[in-house]
Amino acid sequence: MRPSDWARLVVLSALWGASFIFLRVLAPVLGATTTAGLRVGVGGLAFLPYFAAIRFAPRWREHWVQYLVVGLFNVATPMLLFSFAAVHIPASYSVVINSSTPLFGTLLAAVFLGQRLTVRGIAGLTLSMIGVALVAGGGSTDQDSRLFWWSIGACLAAAVSYSLSGIYVKRFASHVDPIGTAGCSQLLAGVLLVPFWVTDIPPVDVTPTIVLNVLALAVLCTTIGFLLYFRLIADVGPSRAMTVGLLTPAFGVLWGALFLGERLTPIQGGGCALIVVSVAMVLLRSSESTAPKLQVRTHLRQ
């Protein structure tokens, strides 16, 4: 990887780690549904000028089903679940649990795609679940609260939803331009969330701080984050690009400590380490030469 590729990888990890911080700031004020709706809606609209700049044709008539399904499982559902969790648990909990997504992907690929579940995959999934248990159970947050455990479950469900989306894309949407999938799924996810958040807008003053946090979450962490991710896929391949999942938890925990005063106990630190190791076992299990290449059109390159 070139220095510029490493720079994109680090910036993307920092952005995606920061997204959980912005969620933690916004969700308790705006509510889960409004936060998710604004993130998805504004993020989707931010793709439109990019589409216009590169003269991208989404081909809605051909691919609307794929856009809709990916929008449901990869955008609307996890964004709503993570926004709910952000109301009740620290951001560092959410970002660490989110990093277990590749483990669920391995398990679901064995179920739906017939891929062989290796000993390494089973070990990785087991370590990840132990890590999640340590993160959830080893902190000082009020764990007697039913909402606490519902929030942990919401993070796990969001990770499963991401994995289901990945399975669907591999089987039914691998021929669709990934930029179209990213942008159009965001737009349709915004439409799907409208009935939820327009009926649940809290009576809050719209301050500059709220506006800036929404823009940072939607445009920086979501729209620009996706564009950086697909640029990485185009330049270094999907296997290396997916290692962003190893760095995102570290940045999420760092931002939580710096800006929200969150602290992990030693037990939770051990849980984080287990999750990162388990994800590494899966993401780094095969060399780049044997990994399937995702075809990304040339407009992703300068």
C-alpha positions in Angstrom: 0.0 0.0 0.0 1.2 3.5 -0.8 1.4 6.2 1.8 -1.7 7.8 0.3 -3.6 4.6 0.8 -2.5 4.3 4.4 -3.6 8.0 4.9 -7.0 7.2 3.5 -7.3 4.1 5.7 -6.4 6.1 8.8 -8.7 9.0 7.9 -11.6 6.7 7.2 -11.1 4.8 10.5 -11.0 8.1 12.3 -14.2 9.3 10.6 -16.1 6.1 11.2 -15.0 6.0 14.8 -16.1 9.6 15.3 -19.6 8.7 13.9 -20.4 7.0 17.2 -19.4 10.1 19.1 -21.7 12.3 17.1 -24.5 9.8 17.6 -23.9 9.9 21.3 -24.1 13.7 21.3 -27.2 13.9 19.1 -29.4 10.9 20.0 -30.1 11.9 23.6 -31.2 15.4 22.4 -33.0 14.6 19.1 -34.1 11.1 19.8 -33.1 7.9 18.0 -35.5 8.2 15.1 -34.8 11.8 14.3 -31.0 11.3 14.6 -31.1 8.3 12.2 -33.4 10.1 9.8 -31.3 13.2 9.6 -28.1 11.2 9.2 -29.4 9.1 6.4 -31.4 11.8 4.7 -28.7 14.5 4.7 -26.1 11.9 3.9 -28.1 10.6 0.9 -28.7 14.1 -0.4 -25.0 14.9 -0.2 -24.4 12.2 -2.8 -26.5 14.1 -5.4 -23.9 16.8 -6.2 -21.2 14.0 -6.5 -23.4 12.1 -8.9 -23.8 15.2 -11.0 -20.1 16.0 -10.9 -19.1 12.6 -12.3 -22.2 12.3 -14.5 -23.3 9.1 -12.8 -26.5 7.5 -13.9 -28.1 5.4 -11.1 -30.2 3.3 -13.5 -33.1 3.2 -11.0 -35.4 1.2 -13.2 -32.9 -1.7 -13.4 -31.5 -1.6 -9.8 -34.2 -0.2 -7.6 -34.8 -3.5 -5.8 -31.1 -3.9 -4.9 -30.9 -0.2 -3.8 -34.0 -0.8 -1.6 -32.8 -4.0 0.1 -29.4 -2.6 0.7 -30.9 0.6 2.0 -33.0 -1.4 4.5 -30.3 -3.7 5.8 -27.2 -1.7 5.4 -28.4 1.8 6.2 -31.9 2.3 7.7 -31.9 -0.6 10.1 -28.4 -0.3 11.6 -28.5 3.5 11.7 -31.8 3.3 13.7 -30.5 0.6 16.0 -27.2 2.4 16.7 -29.1 5.7 17.3 -31.3 3.9 19.8 -28.2 2.5 21.6 -26.5 5.9 21.6 -29.3 7.2 23.9 -28.5 4.7 26.6 -24.9 3.4 26.4 -21.4 5.0 25.9 -20.2 5.5 22.3 -17.2 3.2 23.0 -19.5 0.3 23.7 -21.3 0.7 20.4 -18.1 1.1 18.2 -16.5 -1.9 19.7 -19.5 -4.2 19.3 -19.9 -2.9 15.7 -16.5 -4.2 14.9 -17.8 -7.7 15.2 -19.7 -7.4 11.9 -17.2 -9.4 9.9 -17.6 -12.3 12.3 -21.3 -12.4 11.8 -20.6 -12.2 8.1 -18.5 -15.3 8.2 -21.3 -17.2 10.0 -24.0 -16.0 7.7 -22.0 -16.8 4.6 -21.8 -20.4 5.8 -25.5 -20.5 6.2 -26.7 -18.7 3.1 -23.8 -19.0 0.6 -22.6 -22.4 1.5 -19.1 -21.2 2.4 -17.1 -23.5 4.6 -16.9 -22.3 8.2 -13.3 -22.9 9.2 -11.9 -23.5 12.6 -10.4 -20.0 12.5 -13.8 -18.6 11.7 -15.4 -20.5 14.6 -12.6 -19.4 17.0 -12.9 -15.8 15.8 -16.7 -15.8 16.4 -16.3 -17.3 19.8 -13.6 -14.8 20.9 -15.8 -12.0 19.6 -18.8 -13.0 21.6 -16.6 -13.3 24.7 -15.2 -9.9 24.0 -18.7 -8.4 23.6 -19.7 -10.0 27.0 -16.6 -8.4 28.7 -17.3 -5.0 27.2 -21.0 -5.1 28.1 -20.5 -6.6 31.6 -17.3 -5.1 32.7 -18.2 -1.4 32.9 -19.6 1.0 35.4 -22.7 1.8 33.4 -26.0 0.8 35.1 -26.2 -2.7 33.8 -29.4 -3.4 35.8 -31.3 -1.1 33.5 -33.3 -3.0 30.9 -32.5 -0.4 28.4 -28.8 -1.0 28.8 -29.2 -4.6 27.7 -31.6 -3.7 25.0 -29.0 -1.3 23.7 -26.3 -3.9 23.6 -28.7 -6.2 21.8 -29.5 -3.4 19.3 -25.7 -3.0 18.5 -25.5 -6.8 17.9 -28.6 -6.7 15.7 -27.1 -3.8 13.7 -24.0 -5.9 13.1 -26.1 -8.8 11.9 -28.0 -6.4 9.6 -24.8 -5.2 8.1 -23.7 -8.8 7.5 -27.1 -9.7 5.9 -26.6 -6.8 3.5 -23.2 -8.1 2.6 -24.6 -11.5 1.8 -27.3 -10.0 -0.3 -24.9 -7.8 -2.2 -22.7 -10.8 -2.9 -25.6 -12.9 -4.3 -27.8 -10.4 -5.9 -26.1 -7.0 -6.4 -22.5 -7.7 -7.2 -23.1 -6.5 -10.7 -24.4 -3.1 -9.5 -21.9 -0.2 -9.4 -20.9 0.2 -5.7 -21.1 4.0 -5.9 -24.7 3.7 -7.0 -25.4 1.2 -4.3 -23.9 3.4 -1.7 -25.6 6.7 -2.7 -29.0 5.3 -3.9 -29.4 3.0 -0.9 -28.8 6.0 1.3 -31.6 8.0 -0.5 -34.1 5.1 -0.2 -33.2 4.5 3.4 -34.0 8.1 4.1 -37.4 7.6 2.5 -37.9 4.4 4.6 -37.2 6.3 7.8 -39.4 9.3 7.1 -42.6 7.8 8.7 -40.6 7.1 11.9 -38.8 10.4 12.5 -41.3 13.0 11.2 -43.8 11.8 13.9 -41.2 11.8 16.6 -39.4 15.2 16.3 -38.7 16.4 19.8 -39.3 20.0 20.8 -35.7 21.2 20.9 -34.0 24.4 19.9 -32.0 24.0 16.7 -28.6 25.3 17.8 -25.4 25.7 15.7 -23.9 22.9 17.7 -26.7 20.5 16.7 -26.5 21.6 13.1 -22.7 21.1 12.9 -23.0 17.7 14.6 -25.6 16.6 12.1 -23.6 17.8 9.1 -20.4 16.1 10.5 -22.3 12.8 11.1 -24.1 12.8 7.7 -21.6 14.4 5.3 -18.2 13.6 6.8 -18.8 10.3 8.4 -21.4 8.9 6.0 -21.1 10.4 2.5 -17.4 11.1 2.5 -16.7 8.0 4.5 -18.3 5.8 1.9 -16.5 7.6 -1.0 -13.1 7.1 0.8 -14.0 3.4 1.4 -14.8 2.7 -2.3 -11.7 4.6 -3.3 -9.7 2.3 -1.1 -11.4 -0.7 -2.6 -10.5 0.5 -6.1 -6.8 1.2 -5.1 -5.9 -1.7 -2.8 -8.7 -4.3 -3.1 -11.5 -5.3 -0.8 -9.4 -7.4 1.6 -7.1 -4.6 2.6 -9.8 -2.0 2.6 -11.8 -4.1 5.1 -9.0 -3.8 7.6 -10.6 -0.4 8.4 -12.6 -2.5 10.8 -9.5 -3.1 12.9 -8.7 0.6 13.4 -12.2 2.0 13.8 -12.7 0.7 17.4 -9.4 2.2 18.5 -10.4 5.6 17.2 -13.9 5.3 18.6 -12.6 4.6 22.1 -10.0 7.4 21.7 -12.6 10.0 20.7 -14.9 8.8 23.4 -12.2 9.3 26.0 -11.1 12.7 24.6 -14.4 14.4 23.9 -17.0 12.6 26.1 -14.9 11.6 29.1 -15.6 7.9 28.6 -13.4 5.4 30.2 -13.0 1.7 29.7 -12.2 -0.6 32.7 -9.4 -3.1 32.4 -11.9 -5.9 31.8 -13.5 -3.9 29.0 -10.0 -3.2 27.5 -9.5 -7.0 27.5 -12.8 -7.4 25.7 -11.8 -4.8 23.1 -8.6 -6.6 22.5 -10.4 -10.0 22.0 -12.8 -8.5 19.5 -10.0 -6.8 17.5 -8.0 -10.1 17.5 -11.0 -12.1 16.4 -11.8 -9.7 13.6 -8.1 -9.8 12.5 -8.4 -13.6 12.4 -11.2 -13.3 9.8 -10.2 -10.2 7.8 -6.5 -11.3 7.5 -7.2 -15.0 6.9 -6.4 -14.9 3.2 -3.9 -13.1 1.1 -4.8 -10.3 -1.2 -3.9 -12.5 -4.2 -6.6 -15.0 -3.3 -9.3 -12.4 -2.4 -12.0 -11.7 -4.9 -11.8 -8.3 -6.5 -14.7 -6.0 -6.5 -15.1 -4.3 -9.8 -15.2 -0.5 -9.3 -15.6 1.7 -12.3 -12.9 4.1 -13.4 -14.6 7.3 -12.2 -13.4 6.3 -8.7 -9.9 7.1 -9.8 -8.4 10.6 -10.3 
